[in-house]
Amino acid sequence: MSEPDALRHPARTRSFTRRGGRMLKQSHQDAWERYAETLVLDVPRPRGADGSTGVDPAYRIDPGEVFGRSAPLVVEIGSGSGDALVHAATRRPDWDFLALEVWRPGIGHAMAKMGGPLPNVRFLEADAALALQSLLPPGSAHEVWTFFPDPWPKQRHHKRRLVSPDFASTVAGLVPSGGLWRLATDWGAYARHMRQVLDGHPDWGLASTGRAPLRPVTRFERRGTEAGREIVDLAYRRA
């Protein structure tokens, strides 16, 4: 028999792909086994198609309970292998960092880079486009970061791009008035798309096109530069 109608999940457009499956290099697997219990949040999952990357929409986290203190919270969407995350968390121990990443090898890689658990970092293996709709209290993030998201360069795939009017509204709910959403890309067409979406959104105003202060030179940036692409940084302030 088919799944009851109440439990069916309609097809949706994903903004990510499962890169390289779920196999981890040995060093990253070792880091996962040592640190995941401490650093990776264990959250209830929904049933159905999004069970592995979604978060039960009824579930909420309290950043103060997660980190054991009250501190400015940075939410990084798509932390990849953790270059920006580890760099920033090491330099700003007075800030807390919650990284949402669907790519488990990336989380393992990031934990391996730490050399030991950083107390101001937590990971969530989840699709940010879904999870952030309900996961955090409104206005709880000091900043949101989205560095080098998948550009989906082909025209037929543009609908998969993470930065969209709906997602801009989701992020606007995460930060208080004056909070920042920092973005970076090495694809000119995606940069123009970001500008078009956010310049036209009532909750956001352009604050800067300078490099994000805590963003290091990542492997994605190096690849883009080597390929002759311009790196574009954007910071939008919550109106």
Secondary structure, DSSP 8 states (H G I E B T S, - for coil): ----GGG-------S---TTTT---HHHHHHHHHHHHHHB------SSTTTTT---TT----HHHHHTS---EEEEE--TTSHHHHHHHHH-TTSEEEEE-S-HHHHHHHHHHHSS--TTEEEE-S-HHHHTTTSS-TT--SEEEEES-----SGGGGGG-S--HHHHHHHHTTS-TT-EEEEEES-HHHHHHHHHHHHT-TTEEEEE-S--TT----HHHHHHHHTT---EEEEEEE-
